[in-house]
Amino acid sequence: MQSMEAESARLVLIGFAGTEPDGDCRSLIARGVCQAIIFGRNITDAAGVARTCADLKSVASGPMAIAVDQEGGRVSRLTKGFTTVGEMADIGALGGAAAAAEAARVGALLARELRSVNIDIDFAPVVDVDSNPNNPVIGRRSFGADPARVADCARAFIEAMQGQGVAACAKHFPGHGDTEVDSHLDLPRLSHGMERLREVELPPFLAAISAGVASIMTAHVVFESLDPGVPATLSNRVVQGLLRDEMKFPGVIYSDCLEMSAIADRYQTGPAAVAAIAAGCDTVLVCHTPARQHEAIDAIVREAASSAAFNRRVAESSRRVQQLLAQYARAK
């Protein structure tokens, strides 16, 4: 039987410094962390990435999943020794069956290259609808402004990627496409009601779910009509109520990184981690600071010890993470 600390640590995905697991990283894995993300700071070339990921997996006593943001276009962490993939907007612009076919080709290509270097999860595709030309963070990362086209491309990309053995992640729920603020820098707020969401933002996520997407990532965006003042990542109405209960998503729900300013400027990491898990997230991302990573685990442990309901949430999320690891986390 897993200890509460190990179960809690399983719900925290970490980043680390350098090209091999340092002391901080090793101490977190010893606590039970079993998911990590790599960034440019961890990457040399393809052979180096493979060694870094193998080293991480060798430190863990059980399955370890390595994730990356390899969307294509400007959000491509892996470059040297990897195929250059264009922006998703260019794929969507092909239109119709050609767009879906190219999305599938790219999804499969990315997955083959990620699998070859021991990476198990790609935080892609972006399924936000590019409905606002003033959006500073989504833009050409999206397949376009037409929800149906985004949905078709998302479905093809996901099926192809997961068919090659890499878990996909549709992001950023319930939609970051119409914001004029970058949630890395501040907290966007939108007034859209459910009628608008069902028409524009949600169809690509429903397509992703129908394609069997392994995971979905939340947005640090306030939808005032759904849960006034509460970022979607921390909103039970959005995560549990809309995504889990209404849309029937059965997979792993990741928060976007809790160190982004939209959250970090307003909440301490520990309370934010607890709020995200309570809202229905299964894993919180804390990508940069070891002290904050430990703080997230400590806070989840404390809350689980004091609340039977939260304890059940931790156990439920732990099971989902274990299922994802069993399906996608390969040995080194």
Phi, psi and omega in degrees: 000131182290143174288158178298324178297316181294318178296320180292317180296330179298339183267009179240121176261131188245156163252170183208169181262147171086183185258008173213155183297122180273186183298320179297314180299316181296322180292325178290319177295324178297332178284342179128357177301133183225018177219134180219158178237144176250145178236184178303329181293343182260000196243135169248273175232186185300316180297322179293320177299316180300319179293316180301312181293321177296320178298317178300314182295329181286336179286325184286146179278344178226198179301142180228127180256132177251131182243162176205156170266091178241077185278332197098165181065219187285343176256078178227102183288329184258119183234303184291115182090005180237156180290134175284123180246135182284184181290148178295333177300324179292327176292310180301326182294342177295328176078150172054219184295329180296320179295314180297320179295320179289323176299319178294318179299316182291319178301316179293319179299311179301316182297316180299318181289322178292316180299327182292342180243023173074024176262135190252334186228133172248121176283070180202154009267161166288121178247016172294143178271125185281073187265357183230110182295346179266007180292123185273355190233336181262283174051238187284358170290339181273154175288351175144192186262353181263115183304322181294319179293318177300318180298315181296316180292320179299314180301314182294317180299312184295312181299320180290316180298311182288335174295338177263008172090015176245132179289130175267165179217114178279132184216153010237112189286139001268015175143126181244008190284338186255010181279158173244013179232138176274120184291350169294335188249330182199178185261109178288151178227134179231148182260005185302134173270182185293327180299314178295315181300317181291335180275322189245301191284322191277332182307318178295327177289322176296322176296318178299318179296317180294334177279357179081028182305136185289329186208159176225141179251138181278163177255142171275068181227134175274124171257099191301327183282341180269315182204088189306127174080354186253121176302143183307321180304328185255009187258116175296327179296323182278309188283301181285311186294308185275305187287315185276308188280313184279313185271353172062037178284124184262353189270198183277132176255118177261141166282154163291172189297131180286353177268000173291148188298331179305326179258310189297331179283352185237339185222145168288155187298317181300304178300324178295319179298315179297316181297320180295316178295317178298327180289339180127355175294147178262335180216135174256139176268127172228096202265353193229320195246115182305319181299321179288327177296314175296321180299319179298314179298313181302318182292320178295318179299313182298316182293321179295327179288334185258347185227117179296323180295317179291323176303318178294322177299315180300315180297319179297312180293322178301320178295319180295317178298316179300322178295318178296317179298318182297326183275325191240336185280108181270152173294160182298000000 
